[in-house]
Amino acid sequence: MHVILVYDINTEDVEGRKRLVKTLKTCRKYLIHIQKSVFEGDLTEGKIALLKKELNRVLDIDRDFVVIYTLAEGVKINRDIITNTPDPTDNFL
């Protein structure tokens, strides 16, 4: 299924900055880094569960914010880039 993940990590202290780096690395293991705190990609339900499990070990659930949008297989999403910047998901030859 197609996944879009966005996060906002509270970085007011040193621990928050460490969580930010760990969250970034965890998301990069599973998804394509689109922009700052936005990730996108196709994952199985099992991989989504693993991603959530890893993130729950890192996040402060009272201070940080993470949203995972999932689109079921067969649901078509229209993605329209309206700038001249390269598409970070276009890595196929």
Phi, psi and omega in degrees: 000154182277136185233137170236126181237134175229146179219159173220107183261131178288112185248034181289342180227177182298319180298322178296320178294325176293319178297323179300312180296317180294321178295315178303311181297320179296314180296322179294335178294331188248330190229169178270131181282113183271306184196128178041262183249034180238131181228154183210151175167180179252126181225153171281167178298324178296317179293324177297318179297318178296317178301312180298318180298315179296318180295322180295336176285336186262318190287152167263104189293346179267344185240335184260163183225124178225134176234132176241116176264133177235140176241126183297156177304141178090344177278123182270133178248133178267120182243117185237111177270122187256013178243175179268010180282152181292150178279116182294341179271355183269073181249018179265141179275000000 
